[in-house]
Amino acid sequence: MKKLKRSVLSVATLSILASGCLRVEADLPFNPLKENSSSKRKSNLVTNESLVVNEQIGDENIKLQVLSESEFQMQRLAGNILGASAIETNELLNNLPSTNTPAKSIQNKTMLSGQGKEKSLLLGLPIGLIGEQSIFGGVITKVSDKSNDTLGALKLTDLSPLHVRTMTTTIDGKPAITLVGCPGKCDEESEQVGLINFPIVGVDKAKDQVILDLSAIGKELDLITMMDPTGAYTKLRAISSSTTTFDYSLSTLVFDVKTKMIPVGANPTNPATPITEFTVRWYLKLNSAFNPAFISRTPTEGVGFFQTERSKETKITRFSTTNFGNTVKYYIKNVPKQYQTMFAAAFENWNKEFTQIIGRNLLSYEFIEANDPRSKLLIPGDIRYNIVEWDLDNKAPYGGLGPSIANQFTGETLSANVLIQGPTIIELYTRWFQLSSKARSLIAAGRNAEANKLIADFNREADQEMAERRKVKFALKLGQNLEMNVHGQRVELEDPMIKNNFEIVPEGVTYEQYMTGYFGEMLAHELGHNLGLRHNFKGNLGATETRETGSVSRSIMEYLGRPFRHLNAIGEYDRMAISFGYRGMKPKNLNWFCTDEDQGSDKLTLLFKSPECTKSDATNDPFSFWESRMARAIEMLIDTKSTSAPVWKPIEIASQIDEAVTGLVSYAASAERTATTWTNFFGKLDRPNEAKDVKAYVLEAIKKKLCDPDLATIIASKESAEAEKLAQENLDMMKKMVAIKTASLGVFSTTDLRCELVLFH
């Protein structure tokens, strides 16, 4: 049996795909805003803005009918449409492919009565498509609240494409269409079950169509309520759901289901009650639309790609290079003019690599301004397009996010998106540079204490802002079988807005230089995710540290802190990974890669995970990096460079202390099991040569920092008894925090860390 191909994001009713290969690069659908009287081309976009709707969409092969509820009732009264319970309807449906196992109804008991009847659209589905195989999915594409970070982070939450067959069924004596398929670990022998139901509300015999109520998916699958049933985090409750838009182009039917929500406890009949709207774009695409020339690849050691979720035999996800020579077209929305060169450079840098690997550019792009009429038609999450959006509509806790949608049987990427929190980033980093300039002036004038306070106050303010943006961890499961992907909370996809504390900007770096590198690195990183690449936290092991672009890591998929990330670029690892994914060339270096789940973090995982795999380190010597971070924490808590009282409190840098301790202790915890895989520890300075000596060496390294006798001298030289007392209390608290952390990791005890036992060489 020929394997089916998986599709992209969007929620649909039944997609109608013309036969032939899917072209990744394609023109936008017909734009009704540019239609003129002489044009014979008809728009396929239909909305519920009109009370009476009776529009035909599709192409020469597929004809679909879109009806408003009022038009549907008029057609019924005229006898043009048979009711769902009519004898003729039952006779017709009995002759169509059917199933006795419909999806289990997910009756939504929480939806309240709204503020009046919502205008919803119905779909006339050709009877000839019943029984055909398609892919089906959906994506949250719009959130009306522009200021709530918790809600904004839900944008692009999606249902991975399902390979389904449309079948008729009966639910409580009423006819329906059920999407039948396999929810996971699928092959040709997998059991097929009912996944989603759509009520049949009538039959148009003249047009050979069954009329479906697609808004039912919004009423049953009220995504936001299902994620937060009590409104504890969103503070919202659903009141209505309606199908508001149908569109057909590029062999894909999409439709929008809008759910309206109000604050918990609010009166839904009060016109003054504020409403928050969530729009989910569903899609349905026939299997005949997929590229038959695409070559699937199974994962291999040494490089990391995202993998299919639903098939029993997993495949890596990647774009096709066989689309008749066409490029993968991206539309770049809303990016300010001054940053467009940086965004274009990210695409061109990837194209340089692909020219060397596949002999031509893979990517192309077009900038779409916010006032361009096409901008309204280009919605991130629409399976038909690849979009980079400078997000002007919603706030979110991440800086960048790069999810994609792939055929779950073959791994072919069908659509990809990048969201950039541009306005928030610009505001935050502008303040950082202004602060750094002022702090440098204070330090030059010998006013170190004031400079330290300025930096500390900025970090407190930034941390407070981010605390308000902390992601609520939603888990969304549709019925018993289907799980939604909340990409905005997936660590393997996000680019965090703030990583570690803001220190003074690196010497000699201007705002323009930094932001050029920052945005270039961010977009290249997110495009790497779109191309299929996962994070690589061993990239920094190949750093040369010349402070030139590309010197800080051999992978753009690395996570690096602010002092380094503007210098990162596509590197040797990325070329090796892309060569495998897009040309099938086996990796030559098998110890250059590790990713999110390869990191150790607790007593158990640290025993088996390499200490050279962490998203929080930098430089080609992680152990020395963690030593420097511990020294930096001590410097901040005591203020070793002045006689003033310290401005930092241990609790404010607790995460930095934890990271440094975990980074150092991980060497001691795992040496006996993982030392043979280390590449950048042994043979340096006074380090041991054998794994059995590593634990004692790590303990001594930690104690040398905490028990340095020079610290007592620095504390004693403080300008006042109060300053001396505060510095000593900070040091004592840090020692306690280190002891608690090491004990929790099961490596060193409080007794082990006693300073009187330290030996200084």
Sequence and secondary structure as in RCSB ss.txt:
>XXXX:A:sequence
MKKLKRSVLSVATLSILASGCLRVEADLPFNPLKENSSSKRKSNLVTNESLVVNEQIGDENIKLQVLSESEFQMQ
RLAGNILGASAIETNELLNNLPSTNTPAKSIQNKTMLSGQGKEKSLLLGLPIGLIGEQSIFGGVITKVSDKSNDT
LGALKLTDLSPLHVRTMTTTIDGKPAITLVGCPGKCDEESEQVGLINFPIVGVDKAKDQVILDLSAIGKELDLIT
MMDPTGAYTKLRAISSSTTTFDYSLSTLVFDVKTKMIPVGANPTNPATPITEFTVRWYLKLNSAFNPAFISRTPT
EGVGFFQTERSKETKITRFSTTNFGNTVKYYIKNVPKQYQTMFAAAFENWNKEFTQIIGRNLLSYEFIEANDPRS
KLLIPGDIRYNIVEWDLDNKAPYGGLGPSIANQFTGETLSANVLIQGPTIIELYTRWFQLSSKARSLIAAGRNAE
ANKLIADFNREADQEMAERRKVKFALKLGQNLEMNVHGQRVELEDPMIKNNFEIVPEGVTYEQYMTGYFGEMLAH
ELGHNLGLRHNFKGNLGATETRETGSVSRSIMEYLGRPFRHLNAIGEYDRMAISFGYRGMKPKNLNWFCTDEDQG
SDKLTLLFKSPECTKSDATNDPFSFWESRMARAIEMLIDTKSTSAPVWKPIEIASQIDEAVTGLVSYAASAERTA
TTWTNFFGKLDRPNEAKDVKAYVLEAIKKKLCDPDLATIIASKESAEAEKLAQENLDMMKKMVAIKTASLGVFST
TDLRCELVLFH
>XXXX:A:secstr
        S B S     SS   SS      GGG  TT       EES SSS EEEEE SS EEEEEEHHHHHHH
HHTTSSEETT HHHHHHHHTS B S        S     SS    EEEEEEGGGTT EEEEEEEEEEES SS HH
HHTTTT EEEEEEEEEEEEEETTEEEEEEEE  SSB TTS  EEEEEEEEEEEETTTTEEEE TTHHHHH  HHH
HHSTT TTT EEEEEEEEEEEEEETTEEEEEEEEEEEETT  TT TTS  EEEEEEEEEEEGGGS TT       
TTS B B SSBSS  B B  S STT  EEEEEES  HHHHHHHHHHHHHHHHHHHHHHSS  EEEEEE TTSGGG
GT  TT TT EEEEE SS   SEEEE  EEE TTT BEEEEEEEE HHHHHHHHHHHHHHHHHHHHHHHTT HHH
HHHHHHHHHHHHHHHHHTT       EETTTEEEE GGG TTTEEES  S      TT  HHHHHHHHHHHHHHH
HHHHHTTB   TTGGGG   SSSTT S S TT    HHHHTT    HHHHHHHHHHHH    S TTS   GGG  
 STTGGGTS TT  TT  SS HHHHHHHHHHHHHHHHHTTTSSS     GGGGHHHHHHHHHHHHHHHHHHHHHG
GG SSSTTSTT  SSGGGHHHHHHHHHHHHHT HHHHHHHHTSSSHHHHHHHHHHHHHHHHHHHHHHHHTTS  T
TTT GGG    
